[in-house]
């Protein structure tokens, strides 16, 4: 028979902190605290396994559960010397959720379960406190009707308010009528009358009676907590945090202790260290004569825990240290024991009932990125943890918050949301909205902060994108043009904000019923994908002085290199500052839409629209000095570090001139009519350009294009060698699908190499020749590809696209639906799909190494900056990962943690 129930308490405890998967975080830690001898009210945990079985049975409890609950309840009664449902000495319990990964506030809780017409008189008799009993009863009615009777049963209210809001309005009306300032001022008689009116309202509103049987209340509360696992906010939170639906939640049924029994009772939440700064100070808030929900609800200003942590809002209120010094000292001692035991910052919930302290929860506390860094390093310095633990203590994703300005969270809570999209470029930014790249450039020149809004961006928008403080698009995915460019620059960017309707004629954007004009101010939170109206404050995210020290420690354990995707000397310098060990992807096409690239773009267009070899060669000869100069400058910045240069890759139609002015300019240069330019441009259009005439295919049709680029690489390298440099170029052929393509290209490369050695009088010019594996066929015949290729670089953006059959630029229209409906656990362009795309990589690694044991292996898609994907790359045996400059620290930390976790 499956065991679903695990008890905890002073005399009997099953489970401990290691059973987190079965008992959830709350249940496991309650058991652990009980084992440590801390004052934990007795109770029991219904396992996460039971939750999953509950849903497998269509929302029905397993047959053995109710008997198990009755048995466990009897043991709790013995521990607490009270009886559930008893007329004279009634036990009340709480029902609280507890997933294995902390999901604060995402699921439901019901307190004071067991109060009813039968038990109220006995509790009054036992406590001598009629006000407390009816205050607890009105809380139960409000909470239970909301959580169990409405939300759990998915009742849709006719007025759109919900039962909880209706009851709160009734209580507020009573307070206003009687002149009560606080809930604690309400008289006993008014509380009694309020409870009666509450129950009548529930009957009228929900068409059913409020349950008056303690066992009905208990089983209803247990089922409601299970159901809250699939509540809207819980599901949304899991999607963001990548928590699997299959984990389920536990339910913790625990004896109630009461912080609302008068001025000798209280409740509070505390952190063993400051969760905002990481400072080693006991930090928290408490309320006298209250229950736990009051502290977090914001209905009363909570008191500071101690004098050390008073602030402007609560400095006039007595701290727990002042009001109850003996109990504060006891709590402080427990804080020290818990932190010493768990060796991490603890989030603690406590209740004081008539002068006696009880512990209701502890868990590893949520913290800011800066606090996480400071805590990890302090605990290492204090000897609490070793260096490996320190390195693994930070989630690599939080480094984004340390490297980019961020929107002030306090401001964000009050802001008016305009739209929501995909968080393509982290950090925060504000600015006046503009709708064209030209306007972005012009407005920025006048000193204005601007946000460029586009349906979607293209290479011709690049100057406007560079000038803008942030980029916002209505279409596109996480690897769309806007997303890739913005991340490379460390620029705030949100893509795929489908609620935005852009009208280029009126220069307006509509979001629902609201219309915004050019010049209106938006604020973007690129880390969350949120768009707000107006200017919100930013928080300074200047690098913590301890950051480099921490990263140096992490690098000691890393076995995999981290390179960067960089296309300019500026990007390369930024990446070096963040610790990059080379360039894993230099996209040669990006030199045609960077700063001061007008002449080079003109020559490229001239080459593209040429229709004879002579015309094309003339354009290539003119283009060569620009290409060589760009490559030279980047190789110089990365001296003595490898630089992987990808040959021209994108579909040619992306570069054809769109404006009449540019078409006329190209026509004059080629000696043809503008109409002929348009005709030739149309001929370049392809039905499916992502798998069209691009990459290696272009070089096979027009070998002279490949030759020009390779000569530029070798001549730039030769010049640097003559100047005393040590360039390490790696020539990468994109979009290959068989070994013959590589053999064809290798002949051109070898010829260019020999010619360069002769021209410059050099004996050696080191280089590697390899390919980007981005087509499934190439992955499957990696053994043949490795006969010619000295390295593979997995282009995981296109490999994912080819494998899934998803257009990476158009997934914004449906990806959220796939994630919301649990069809996919995450966006495969954001976190590498290890099941299929990962299998192709593993096959390619195995077969490539079989042919060439020393083959160099890396990835250069955006997955190179995703921590889960980096860990996979470590396990797969890759030499390096490559990512945008601002994600290099994330990849470095993720690679170090992967090595530690996998025993390297």
JOCOR-V40760 format. One line per field, one symbol per residue. ss: DSSP state (h for helix, s for strand, l for the rest). phi: phi as a letter, one per 40 degrees, with the letter a starting at -180 (. if undefined). psi: psi as a letter, one per 20 degrees, with the letter a starting at -180 (. if undefined). A space follows every 50 residues. Layout:
BEGIN
ss = ???
phi = ???
psi = ???
END
This chain:
BEGIN
ss = llllssssllllllllhhhhhhhhhhhhhhhhhhhlllllllsssslhhh hhhhhhllllllllhhhhhhhhhhhhhhhhllsslllllsslsssssssl llllllllssssslllhhhhhhhhhhhllhhhhhhhhhhhhhhhhhhhhh hlllllllllllhhhhhhhhhhhhhhhhllllhhhllhhhhhhhhhhhhh hhhhhhlllllllhhhhhhhhhhhhhhhhhlhhhhhhhhhhlllhhhlss sssssllllllllllsssssslllllllllllsssssslllhhhhhhlll llssllhhhllllllllllhhhhlhhhhhhhhhhhhhhhhhhlllsssss sssllsssssssssllllhhhhhhhhhhhhhlllllhhhhhhlllhhhhh hhhllsslhhhhhhllsssslssssllsssssssllhhhhhhhhhlllls ssssllllhhhhhhhhhllsssslllllllhhhhhhhhhllsssslllls sssllllssssllsssslllsssssllllssssllllsslllllllhhhh hhhhhlllllssssslllhhhhhhhhhlllllssssshhhhhlllllhhh hhhhhhhhllllhhhhhhhhhhhhhhhhhhhhhhhhhllllsssssllll lhhhhllllhhhhhhhhhhhlllhhhhhhhhhhhllllhhhllllhhhhh hlhhhhhhhhhhhhhhhhhhhhlllllsssssslllllhhhhhhhhhhhh hhhhhhhhhhllllllsssssssllhhhhhlhhhhlllllsssslhhhhh hhhhllllllhhhlhhhhhhllllllllllllllllhhhhhhhhhhhhhh hllllssssllhhhhlhhhhhhhhhhlllssssshhhhhhhhhhhhhhhh hlll
phi = .ccbbbcaicbabbgacccdcccgccccccccccccgccbdcaabccccc dccdcccggbcddcccccccccccccdcccfabcgccbbccbbbbbcacc bdbdgcbbbbbgchcadccddccccccgbccdcccccccdcccccccccb cccfcccccgcgccccccccccccccccgccbdccccccccdcccccdcc cccccbgacccbbdcccccccccccdccdbcdcccccccccfcccccgbc bbbbdcbbcbbhccbaaababcacccbgdcbcbiaabcfabdcccccgcb cccccaccbcbccbccccccdccbdcccccccccdcccccccfacbcbbb bbbfgbcbbbaaacccaccccdcccdccccccgcbccccdcccccdcccd ccbbdbccdcccccccccabacccbcgbabiccbbbcccdccccccgccb bcbbdacbdccccccccccabbbcbhbcbcddcccccccgccabbgcccc bcbcccfbbbbgccbbbdhcbbbbbccbgbbbcgcbcbbcbddccccccc ccccccbcbbcbbbcabbdcdccdccccgcbibcabcdccccaccfbdcc ccccccccccbbccdccccccccddccccccdccccccdgbcbcbccdbc dcccbccbccdcccccdcccgbcdcccccccccccbcbccbbcafccccc cbdcccdccccccccccccccccgcbcbcbcbccfcbacccccccccccc ccccccdcccgbcbacabbaaccbbdccccbdcccccbccabbccccccc ccccgccccbcdcbcdcccccfcbcacccbbdcccbcccccccccccccc cbdcccbabbccccbbccccccccccgccabbacdcbdcccccccccccc ccgc
psi = pppippqqahhpppraiikhhhirgggghggghghijqnppqaqpprhhh ghhghhjkkqqqhigghhggghhhhggggikrppjqhhmppqrqoqrnrh ppmpjhaqqprkpipahhigghhgghhknhggghghghgggggghggghf ghjlpoqhijhqhghghhhgghgggghikpgrhiiprgghgghggghghg hggggikqqppjpghggghggghhgghihkqghgggghggjlpqhihrqr pooqppqpjkkaijqrqrpqpiroihhjqmpppaqrpqlrrhhhgihjhq oqqqgrhhkqahhjhiqprhhghmhghghgghgggggghhgikrppoppq qooljppqpiqqrpqqrrgggggggghghghijhqrhggghihpphhihg hiiqqqpohghhhiqopgrpbpnhoraqqrrppriqhghggghhhjjqpq popqgqrrhijhhhghhqhrppqhrqaikrgggggghhikpppprkmiip opohgilqppociqpprpiqpqppnihikppqprpqqqppkpppiighgg hggghhipipqoaqoqirhggggghhhjjqkapiooohhiiikaqkjggh hghghgghjqjqhggghghhhhhghggggggghghghkpjqqooopqpgr phihiqphqhghhhghgghikrqhhhggghghhipqhmhhkbnrchhghh gnhhggggghhhghhgggghghjjrmqmqoppprkqirhhgggghhgggh ghgghggggikqhqnqrqpaqpojphghhhkhhhhihhpiqpoonighgg ghghkpohijihiihhhhghjkhqhroiigppohggghhggggggghghh gnhjppprqjriiijpghhggghghikqhrqprqgijghghgghhghggg hjk.
END
